[in-house]
Amino acid sequence: MIDDLWYKNSVFYCLSVGTYMDANGDGIGDFKGLLRRLDYLQGLGITTIWLMPFQPSPGKDDGYDISDYYGVDPRYGTLGDFVEFTHGCRQRGIRVIIDLVVNHTSDAHKWFREARSSKESSYRDWYVWADKKPANAGKGMVFPGVQKSTWTYDKEARGWYFHRFYDFQPDLNTSNPHVQAEILKIMGFWIQAGVSGFRMDAVPFVIATKGPKVRTPVEQYDMLRSLREFLQWRQGNAIILGEANVLPKTDMEYFGKDGDRMHMMFNFHVNQHLFYALASADSRPLAKAMVETKPRPATAQWGHFLRNHDELDLGRLTKDQREVVFGAFGPEKTMQLYERGIRRRLAPMLGGDRRRLELAYSLLYTLPGTSVIRYGDEIGMGDNLDLPERNCARTPMQWSNEPHAGFTESDKPVLPVIDKGPYGYEHVNVAKQRRDPNSLLNWTERMIRMRKEVPEIGWGDFQVIATRDPAALVVRYDWRNNSVLFVHNFDDKPREVSFTVGLAGDEGKLLVNLLSEDHSEANDRGKHTLLLEAYGYRWYRVGGLDYLLKRSDIDTDAAGKASHPA
């Protein structure tokens, strides 16, 4: 059972093959280069690699405009290179999930070329058409300010086609049984090639009804159950991680009340309120968001993240809250995007302040769910706001102070490497930080190792412990008679925080610091009082030093290997 639920206590690492490591010197990252970096990723401690799209594509939307679901873009290598990569991951105990982009295809896909060629084509109904421009064509754009319509006229087809995203990404008619069968076929193909699951792109749009007469789309949740049933038939422990930026009241519709739909979902609700907490030094809305997204089936899991390859979407915050975050982290219009978000990487957003970066990542690793980090986060990479839209945060990985950051030997990298300012590759790179015991890279490795040693976060139940200080967040987890507790100070000033650990009978227990020798003893009334430095954090185990010898959730065999019994 534990192996089937491996994702409950995993650490995900998201990367784009094209910007990670170039092995053949053409300026574009490839699978051979990525294979060379697997030892680095194993050493970092990540357990799952999430690959952004690598299939053949015109490349107009960073690969999310796929033209062939069953291949590897020649710029990245061959299908054989991909299988060699998954084999290398398996040897190192690392799983692989890949993007499943089935809301739309590229307009260069052979299905769309066939569909537009004739109304009699068998592929015509694989897409969504209208004889005249629908009245609501100016509504529902995913990229407002850049995208002008959701319907585009095609001269060859002599009709209008629907596209929720860019006009070169026509939407698939996912209500069509033939399209649904093809999606299962795509999943089955990549499962056979060695992947352990999928990050499903734009889930609400995939399952929504589409068409010129659709005014209010209806979500077809049974599609999610069909996808999960297929996966469990093909490979019982494969997963789907859904990208669904929805309100908490609909979370259970995506997970399924019986846990029979999505295995995992990204928690956008907590993510947005986390950034408000970082900007305002007020943890209360974050605590509220955590409680609101607490209900989920026992087998389901949240994926928590800070930044990703898209903009920081703040659309779920109130207008006032959004302005606070904009003011703190994206005050200039060039830093904002799509009228709702910020397009920067985390390190420059936080002013390169090591204290705030550690606070943010400590929060990430201790939120109730599975941690998802973005390539380059471990060294504090910056962004290039001169690049258009979201490309500013998609620059090549900075490996060393060699030309082009050691990413490529070519003078024409796929995207410009950051080479100026405090985030330039001469200052921020893996090689330099590997040699510095106090670097962010080595701190990240230590934190990931400790996170994996605290399964209560991924498996246990949590409660927010009351304090009288809005700048402080205290969260406790309980699982199999073991408890951990985490304290964070969002303020730029030291705070004295007092609290009880939360459960009757625990009042007098020692809090053992997991990161230092700074333990905490309760006073006569069972209360702990901590002095936290600005942006300070503490990781504690509840119950005294003897937990090391008595942890009831660990069985150690004669070879000294620890396992978690189901």
C-alpha positions as CSV (number, residue, x, y, z in Angstrom):
1,M,0.0,0.0,0.0
2,I,2.8,2.4,0.9
3,D,4.4,1.9,-2.5
4,D,1.1,2.6,-4.2
5,L,1.0,5.9,-2.4
6,W,4.6,6.9,-3.0
7,Y,3.5,10.4,-4.0
8,K,2.3,11.2,-0.4
9,N,5.9,11.7,0.8
10,S,7.8,12.7,-2.3
11,V,9.7,15.8,-3.4
12,F,9.0,16.8,-7.0
13,Y,11.5,18.7,-9.2
14,C,10.1,20.4,-12.4
15,L,12.4,21.0,-15.4
16,S,12.4,21.7,-19.1
17,V,14.7,19.4,-21.1
18,G,15.5,22.3,-23.5
19,T,16.9,24.6,-20.8
20,Y,18.5,22.1,-18.4
21,M,21.7,20.7,-20.0
22,D,23.0,20.6,-23.6
23,A,25.2,17.6,-24.4
24,N,25.7,18.0,-28.2
25,G,26.5,21.7,-28.3
26,D,23.6,23.0,-30.4
27,G,22.4,25.4,-27.8
28,I,19.4,23.3,-26.8
29,G,19.1,21.1,-23.8
30,D,18.6,17.4,-24.5
31,F,18.0,14.0,-22.8
32,K,21.7,13.0,-23.0
33,G,22.5,16.2,-21.1
34,L,19.8,15.5,-18.6
35,L,21.1,12.0,-18.1
36,R,24.5,13.4,-17.1
37,R,22.8,15.5,-14.4
38,L,20.9,12.6,-12.7
39,D,23.6,12.1,-10.1
40,Y,23.3,15.8,-9.2
41,L,19.5,15.4,-8.8
42,Q,19.9,12.2,-6.8
43,G,22.4,14.0,-4.5
44,L,20.0,16.9,-4.1
45,G,17.5,14.4,-2.7
46,I,14.6,14.8,-5.1
47,T,12.5,11.7,-5.7
48,T,10.4,12.6,-8.7
49,I,11.2,14.5,-11.9
50,W,8.4,16.3,-13.6
51,L,9.2,17.0,-17.3
52,M,7.6,19.8,-19.1
53,P,6.6,18.9,-22.7
54,F,9.3,17.4,-24.9
55,Q,7.2,16.0,-27.7
56,P,7.6,17.4,-31.3
57,S,6.2,21.0,-31.4
58,P,6.6,24.2,-33.4
59,G,7.7,25.7,-30.1
60,K,5.4,28.7,-30.1
61,D,4.3,28.0,-26.5
62,D,7.3,26.4,-24.9
63,G,6.2,23.0,-26.1
64,Y,2.6,23.2,-25.0
65,D,1.6,23.3,-28.6
66,I,2.2,19.6,-29.4
67,S,2.2,18.3,-32.9
68,D,2.9,14.6,-32.2
69,Y,2.0,12.9,-28.9
70,Y,4.0,9.8,-29.6
71,G,7.5,11.1,-30.2
72,V,10.4,13.1,-28.9
73,D,11.3,16.5,-30.4
74,P,14.5,15.9,-32.5
75,R,16.1,18.9,-30.7
76,Y,16.0,16.9,-27.5
77,G,17.0,13.5,-28.8
78,T,15.2,10.3,-29.7
79,L,12.7,8.0,-28.1
80,G,15.6,5.8,-27.3
81,D,17.3,8.6,-25.4
82,F,14.1,9.1,-23.5
83,V,13.9,5.5,-22.5
84,E,17.6,5.5,-21.5
85,F,16.8,8.6,-19.3
86,T,13.9,6.8,-17.5
87,H,16.1,3.8,-17.0
88,G,18.8,6.0,-15.4
89,C,16.2,7.5,-13.1
90,R,14.9,4.0,-12.1
91,Q,18.5,3.0,-11.3
92,R,18.7,5.9,-8.9
93,G,15.3,5.5,-7.3
94,I,13.9,8.5,-9.1
95,R,10.4,8.5,-10.7
96,V,9.4,10.4,-13.7
97,I,6.1,12.2,-14.5
98,I,5.4,14.1,-17.7
99,D,3.0,16.7,-18.9
100,L,-0.2,15.5,-20.4
101,V,-1.4,18.3,-22.6
102,V,-4.7,17.2,-24.1
103,N,-6.9,20.2,-23.9
104,H,-5.5,21.4,-27.2
105,T,-3.0,20.5,-29.9
106,S,-0.8,22.6,-32.2
107,D,-2.5,23.8,-35.4
108,A,0.4,21.9,-37.1
109,H,-0.8,18.6,-35.7
110,K,-1.9,16.1,-38.4
111,W,-5.3,15.7,-36.7
112,F,-6.0,19.4,-37.1
113,R,-4.7,19.5,-40.7
114,E,-7.1,16.7,-41.5
115,A,-9.9,18.3,-39.6
116,R,-9.6,21.6,-41.5
117,S,-9.3,20.0,-44.9
118,S,-12.9,18.9,-45.1
119,K,-16.2,18.8,-43.2
120,E,-16.4,15.2,-44.1
121,S,-13.0,14.4,-42.4
122,S,-13.1,11.8,-39.7
123,Y,-11.1,14.2,-37.6
124,R,-13.5,17.2,-38.1
125,D,-15.3,16.4,-34.8
126,W,-12.1,16.0,-32.9
127,Y,-12.1,19.8,-32.7
128,V,-14.7,22.4,-31.9
129,W,-16.2,24.4,-34.8
130,A,-18.8,27.1,-35.5
131,D,-20.2,28.4,-38.9
132,K,-20.1,32.0,-37.6
133,K,-18.3,33.8,-34.9
134,P,-20.0,33.1,-31.5
135,A,-21.2,36.1,-29.6
136,N,-19.0,35.2,-26.5
137,A,-15.8,35.0,-28.5
138,G,-14.3,37.9,-26.5
139,K,-14.8,36.2,-23.2
140,G,-12.9,33.4,-21.3
141,M,-9.4,34.1,-22.6
142,V,-6.6,32.5,-20.5
143,F,-4.1,35.2,-21.5
144,P,-6.0,38.5,-21.3
145,G,-4.0,41.4,-22.6
146,V,-2.2,39.2,-25.1
147,Q,-5.0,37.0,-26.4
148,K,-7.9,38.8,-28.1
149,S,-10.4,36.0,-28.8
150,T,-11.3,32.3,-28.1
151,W,-12.5,31.8,-31.7
152,T,-10.5,32.1,-34.9
153,Y,-11.6,31.9,-38.5
154,D,-9.8,29.3,-40.6
155,K,-9.9,30.0,-44.3
156,E,-9.2,26.4,-45.3
157,A,-11.9,25.0,-43.1
158,R,-14.2,27.9,-43.9
159,G,-15.3,27.9,-40.2
160,W,-14.4,29.2,-36.8
161,Y,-12.5,27.0,-34.4
162,F,-12.4,27.3,-30.6
163,H,-9.2,27.8,-28.6
164,R,-9.1,28.5,-24.9
165,F,-5.4,29.4,-25.2
166,Y,-3.5,31.0,-28.1
167,D,-4.9,30.9,-31.7
168,F,-2.3,28.3,-32.8
169,Q,-3.6,25.9,-30.1
170,P,-7.1,24.6,-31.3
171,D,-9.0,22.9,-28.5
172,L,-9.7,19.2,-28.8
173,N,-13.4,18.2,-28.5
174,T,-12.8,16.2,-25.4
175,S,-16.4,15.1,-25.2
176,N,-15.8,13.0,-28.3
177,P,-15.4,9.3,-27.4
178,H,-12.7,8.9,-30.0
179,V,-10.7,11.7,-28.5
180,Q,-11.1,10.3,-25.1
181,A,-9.9,6.9,-26.3
182,E,-6.9,8.6,-27.9
183,I,-6.0,10.3,-24.6
184,L,-6.0,6.8,-22.9
185,K,-3.8,5.5,-25.7
186,I,-1.3,8.4,-25.2
187,M,-1.1,7.7,-21.5
188,G,-0.6,4.0,-22.1
189,F,2.2,4.7,-24.6
190,W,4.3,6.7,-22.1
191,I,3.6,4.4,-19.2
192,Q,5.2,1.6,-21.3
193,A,8.1,4.0,-21.9
194,G,8.8,4.2,-18.2
195,V,6.9,7.1,-16.7
196,S,5.1,6.9,-13.3
197,G,2.4,9.4,-14.1
198,F,1.3,12.7,-15.6
199,R,0.9,16.3,-14.7
200,M,-2.4,17.0,-16.4
201,D,-2.5,20.5,-18.0
202,A,-5.6,22.7,-17.7
203,V,-7.8,20.0,-16.2
204,P,-11.0,22.2,-15.8
205,F,-10.8,23.1,-19.5
206,V,-10.2,19.4,-20.5
207,I,-13.4,18.2,-18.8
208,A,-15.6,21.2,-19.6
209,T,-18.2,21.1,-22.3
210,K,-17.3,23.1,-25.4
211,G,-19.1,24.6,-28.4
212,P,-20.6,27.7,-29.9
213,K,-23.9,27.2,-28.0
214,V,-22.2,26.6,-24.6
215,R,-22.7,29.7,-22.4
216,T,-21.8,28.1,-19.1
217,P,-19.5,25.1,-19.5
218,V,-20.3,22.0,-17.5
219,E,-17.5,19.9,-16.0
220,Q,-17.6,16.2,-17.0
221,Y,-16.0,14.8,-13.8
222,D,-16.6,11.2,-14.9
223,M,-13.8,11.7,-17.4
224,L,-11.3,11.9,-14.5
225,R,-12.6,8.6,-13.1
226,S,-12.1,7.0,-16.5
227,L,-8.5,8.2,-16.7
228,R,-7.7,6.9,-13.2
229,E,-9.3,3.5,-13.9
230,F,-7.2,3.2,-17.0
231,L,-4.0,4.0,-15.1
232,Q,-4.8,1.6,-12.3
233,W,-5.3,-1.1,-14.9
234,R,-2.1,-0.4,-16.8
235,Q,0.1,0.4,-13.8
236,G,-1.4,0.4,-10.4
237,N,0.8,3.0,-8.7
238,A,0.9,5.6,-11.6
239,I,-0.6,8.9,-10.8
240,I,-2.3,12.0,-12.3
241,L,-1.3,15.4,-10.8
242,G,-3.9,17.9,-11.9
243,E,-3.5,21.6,-12.7
244,A,-6.8,22.9,-11.5
245,N,-7.0,26.5,-10.2
246,V,-10.4,26.0,-8.6
247,L,-12.2,27.2,-5.4
248,P,-12.0,24.9,-2.3
249,K,-15.7,24.0,-2.6
250,T,-15.0,22.1,-5.8
251,D,-11.8,20.3,-4.7
252,M,-13.6,17.1,-3.9
253,E,-15.2,17.0,-7.3
254,Y,-11.7,16.7,-8.8
255,F,-10.4,14.3,-6.1
256,G,-13.6,12.3,-6.1
257,K,-15.5,11.7,-2.8
258,D,-14.1,8.2,-2.8
259,G,-10.7,9.2,-4.0
260,D,-11.4,7.8,-7.5
261,R,-10.4,10.7,-9.7
262,M,-7.3,12.9,-9.4
263,H,-4.5,11.4,-7.2
264,M,-3.0,14.9,-6.7
265,M,-3.8,18.5,-7.4
266,F,-1.8,21.7,-7.2
267,N,-3.0,23.8,-4.3
268,F,-3.3,27.2,-6.0
269,H,-5.6,28.5,-3.2
270,V,-2.8,28.1,-0.5
271,N,-0.1,29.3,-2.9
272,Q,-1.8,32.6,-3.5
273,H,-2.5,33.2,0.2
274,L,1.1,32.2,1.0
275,F,2.4,35.1,-1.1
276,Y,0.0,37.4,0.5
277,A,1.3,36.3,3.9
278,L,4.9,36.9,2.7
279,A,4.0,40.3,1.5
280,S,1.9,41.4,4.5
281,A,3.4,39.6,7.4
282,D,-0.1,38.4,8.2
283,S,-0.4,34.6,8.3
284,R,-4.1,34.4,9.1
285,P,-5.4,34.2,5.5
286,L,-2.8,31.5,4.8
287,A,-4.0,29.5,7.8
288,K,-7.6,29.9,6.7
289,A,-6.7,28.7,3.2
290,M,-4.9,25.7,4.6
291,V,-8.0,24.8,6.7
292,E,-10.3,25.4,3.7
293,T,-8.4,22.9,1.5
294,K,-7.9,20.4,4.3
295,P,-10.7,18.0,3.3
296,R,-9.5,15.4,0.8
297,P,-9.7,11.6,0.5
298,A,-7.1,9.5,2.4
299,T,-5.3,8.5,-0.9
300,A,-5.4,12.0,-2.3
301,Q,-2.6,14.6,-2.0
302,W,-1.9,18.3,-2.5
303,G,1.1,19.4,-4.5
304,H,2.4,22.6,-2.9
305,F,4.7,25.0,-4.8
306,L,6.1,28.5,-4.7
307,R,6.9,29.5,-8.2
308,N,6.5,27.5,-11.4
309,H,7.0,28.0,-15.2
310,D,3.9,30.2,-15.4
311,E,3.1,33.6,-13.9
312,L,2.3,33.8,-10.2
313,D,-1.5,33.8,-10.5
314,L,-3.2,36.0,-7.9
315,G,-6.7,35.9,-9.4
316,R,-8.2,34.2,-6.3
317,L,-7.1,37.0,-3.9
318,T,-9.3,40.0,-3.2
319,K,-8.4,43.2,-5.1
320,D,-6.8,44.7,-2.0
321,Q,-4.8,41.6,-1.2
322,R,-3.6,41.4,-4.8
323,E,-2.4,45.0,-4.7
324,V,-0.5,44.3,-1.5
325,V,1.3,41.4,-3.3
326,F,1.9,43.5,-6.4
327,G,3.3,46.3,-4.3
328,A,5.7,44.0,-2.5
329,F,6.9,41.7,-5.3
330,G,5.9,43.1,-8.7
331,P,5.4,46.9,-8.4
332,E,6.4,47.6,-12.0
333,K,4.1,46.9,-14.9
334,T,6.9,45.0,-16.7
335,M,6.8,42.5,-13.7
336,Q,3.1,41.8,-14.1
337,L,1.3,39.7,-16.6
338,Y,-2.3,38.8,-17.8
339,E,-3.9,41.4,-15.5
340,R,-3.7,38.9,-12.6
341,G,-0.1,37.8,-11.9
342,I,3.6,38.3,-11.5
343,R,6.1,36.8,-13.9
344,R,9.3,36.8,-11.8
345,R,11.3,34.1,-10.1
346,L,11.2,33.8,-6.4
347,A,14.8,35.0,-5.5
348,P,14.4,38.5,-7.1
349,M,10.8,38.8,-5.8
350,L,12.2,38.4,-2.3
351,G,15.1,40.9,-3.0
352,G,17.7,38.1,-2.8
353,D,17.2,38.1,1.0
354,R,18.5,34.7,2.2
355,R,16.4,34.9,5.3
356,R,13.2,35.3,3.4
357,L,14.2,32.7,0.9
358,E,14.8,30.2,3.7
359,L,11.5,31.1,5.3
360,A,9.6,30.6,2.0
361,Y,11.1,27.2,1.3
362,S,10.7,26.1,4.9
363,L,7.0,26.9,4.5
364,L,6.9,25.0,1.2
365,Y,8.5,21.8,2.8
366,T,6.1,21.9,5.8
367,L,2.8,22.6,4.1
368,P,0.3,19.7,4.2
369,G,1.1,17.8,1.1
370,T,4.0,17.1,-1.3
371,S,6.6,19.7,-2.2
372,V,7.2,20.7,-5.8
373,I,10.3,22.8,-6.6
374,R,11.3,24.4,-9.9
375,Y,14.8,23.9,-11.5
376,G,17.1,26.6,-10.4
377,D,15.2,27.3,-7.1
378,E,17.9,25.3,-5.3
379,I,20.5,27.9,-6.1
380,G,18.3,31.0,-6.2
381,M,18.2,31.7,-9.9
382,G,16.9,35.0,-11.1
383,D,14.9,36.2,-14.1
384,N,15.3,38.2,-17.3
385,L,12.4,40.7,-17.7
386,D,13.6,41.6,-21.1
387,L,12.3,38.3,-22.4
388,P,8.6,38.2,-23.4
389,E,5.7,36.9,-21.2
390,R,6.7,33.9,-19.2
391,N,10.0,33.2,-20.9
392,C,11.6,35.6,-18.4
393,A,11.5,32.8,-15.7
394,R,12.5,30.0,-18.1
395,T,16.2,30.8,-18.7
396,P,18.8,28.0,-18.9
397,M,20.1,26.3,-15.7
398,Q,23.3,27.9,-14.4
399,W,25.8,25.2,-13.7
400,S,29.1,27.0,-13.5
401,N,31.0,30.3,-14.4
402,E,32.0,28.9,-17.8
403,P,30.6,30.6,-20.8
404,H,26.8,30.4,-21.0
405,A,26.8,29.1,-17.4
406,G,28.1,25.6,-18.5
407,F,24.7,24.9,-20.0
408,T,26.0,24.8,-23.6
409,E,29.1,25.2,-25.7
410,S,27.1,27.0,-28.4
411,D,27.1,30.8,-28.7
412,K,23.4,30.7,-29.4
413,P,21.6,29.1,-26.4
414,V,17.8,28.4,-26.8
415,L,17.2,31.3,-24.4
416,P,19.7,33.9,-23.2
417,V,21.5,32.8,-20.1
418,I,21.4,35.4,-17.3
419,D,24.8,37.1,-17.4
420,K,24.3,40.4,-15.7
421,G,23.6,41.7,-12.3
422,P,23.5,39.8,-9.0
423,Y,21.8,36.8,-10.5
424,G,24.2,36.4,-13.4
425,Y,25.8,33.0,-13.8
426,E,29.2,34.1,-12.5
427,H,27.6,34.8,-9.1
428,V,24.8,32.2,-9.0
429,N,25.8,28.7,-10.2
430,V,25.8,25.1,-9.0
431,A,29.6,24.7,-9.0
432,K,30.2,27.7,-6.8
433,Q,27.5,26.8,-4.3
434,R,28.5,23.2,-4.2
435,R,31.9,24.2,-2.7
436,D,30.3,26.6,-0.1
437,P,28.9,24.7,2.9
438,N,26.7,27.6,3.7
439,S,25.2,28.0,0.2
440,L,21.5,27.9,-0.6
441,L,22.2,24.7,-2.6
442,N,23.6,22.9,0.4
443,W,20.9,24.3,2.7
444,T,18.3,23.0,0.2
445,E,19.8,19.5,0.2
446,R,19.7,19.4,4.0
447,M,16.1,20.6,4.1
448,I,15.0,18.1,1.5
449,R,16.7,15.3,3.4
450,M,15.0,16.4,6.6
451,R,11.6,16.7,4.9
452,K,11.8,13.1,3.8
453,E,12.5,12.1,7.3
454,V,9.3,13.7,8.5
455,P,6.6,11.6,6.9
456,E,4.0,13.1,9.2
457,I,3.7,16.1,6.8
458,G,2.8,13.9,3.8
459,W,0.7,11.3,5.7
460,G,-0.6,12.9,8.8
461,D,-3.4,15.2,9.9
462,F,-2.7,18.8,10.8
463,Q,-4.0,21.6,12.9
464,V,-3.1,25.3,13.1
465,I,-2.1,26.1,16.7
466,A,-3.5,29.4,18.0
467,T,-1.2,32.3,18.8
468,R,-1.9,35.9,19.5
469,D,0.5,37.1,16.9
470,P,-0.7,37.3,13.3
471,A,2.9,37.3,12.0
472,A,3.4,33.8,13.4
473,L,2.2,30.5,11.9
474,V,2.3,27.4,14.1
475,V,1.2,24.1,12.5
476,R,1.2,20.6,14.1
477,Y,1.1,17.2,12.4
478,D,0.1,13.9,13.9
479,W,0.6,10.4,12.4
480,R,1.0,7.0,14.0
481,N,1.5,8.3,17.5
482,N,4.2,10.7,16.3
483,S,3.9,14.5,16.1
484,V,5.9,17.3,14.6
485,L,5.4,21.1,14.9
486,F,6.6,24.0,12.8
487,V,6.8,27.7,13.6
488,H,7.3,30.5,11.1
489,N,7.7,34.2,11.6
490,F,6.6,36.3,8.6
491,D,7.7,39.6,10.0
492,D,10.9,41.5,9.3
493,K,11.3,42.0,13.1
494,P,12.0,39.4,15.9
495,R,8.8,38.1,17.5
496,E,8.2,36.4,20.8
497,V,5.6,33.6,20.2
498,S,3.8,31.7,22.9
499,F,1.6,28.6,22.4
500,T,0.7,25.2,23.8
501,V,1.4,22.3,21.5
502,G,-2.2,21.5,21.0
503,L,-3.3,18.2,22.5
504,A,-4.2,17.2,26.0
505,G,-1.4,15.3,27.6
506,D,1.3,17.0,25.5
507,E,1.6,20.1,27.6
508,G,4.8,19.3,29.3
509,K,6.5,17.6,26.5
510,L,9.9,18.8,25.1
511,L,10.0,20.2,21.6
512,V,13.1,18.7,20.0
513,N,14.6,21.0,17.3
514,L,15.2,19.0,14.1
515,L,17.6,21.6,12.6
516,S,19.7,22.7,15.6
517,E,20.3,22.1,19.3
518,D,17.8,24.9,20.2
519,H,15.1,22.8,21.9
520,S,12.1,24.1,23.8
521,E,10.8,23.2,27.2
522,A,7.3,24.1,28.3
523,N,6.7,26.2,31.5
524,D,4.6,25.1,34.4
525,R,1.4,25.9,32.6
526,G,2.4,23.8,29.6
527,K,3.2,26.8,27.4
528,H,6.2,27.2,25.1
529,T,7.6,30.7,24.5
530,L,10.0,31.1,21.5
531,L,12.0,34.1,20.4
532,L,12.1,34.0,16.6
533,E,14.5,36.2,14.7
534,A,13.2,38.1,11.7
535,Y,11.8,35.6,9.1
536,G,12.7,32.9,11.5
537,Y,11.5,29.3,11.5
538,R,11.7,26.2,13.7
539,W,11.1,22.5,13.0
540,Y,10.3,20.5,16.1
541,R,9.4,16.9,17.0
542,V,7.0,16.7,19.9
543,G,7.6,14.4,22.8
544,G,11.2,14.3,23.9
545,L,14.6,13.0,22.8
546,D,13.6,9.4,23.2
547,Y,11.7,9.5,19.9
548,L,14.9,8.6,18.1
549,L,14.8,5.1,19.8
550,K,11.0,4.6,20.0
551,R,9.4,5.8,16.8
552,S,6.6,3.4,16.3
553,D,6.2,4.0,12.5
554,I,9.7,2.7,11.7
555,D,10.7,-0.9,11.3
556,T,14.4,-1.5,10.9
557,D,15.6,-4.7,9.4
558,A,18.9,-6.5,10.1
559,A,20.6,-4.6,7.3
560,G,19.7,-1.3,8.9
561,K,17.2,-0.3,6.2
562,A,14.1,1.6,7.4
563,S,10.7,0.9,5.9
564,H,7.2,2.2,6.6
565,P,4.7,-0.6,6.9
566,A,1.2,-0.2,5.5
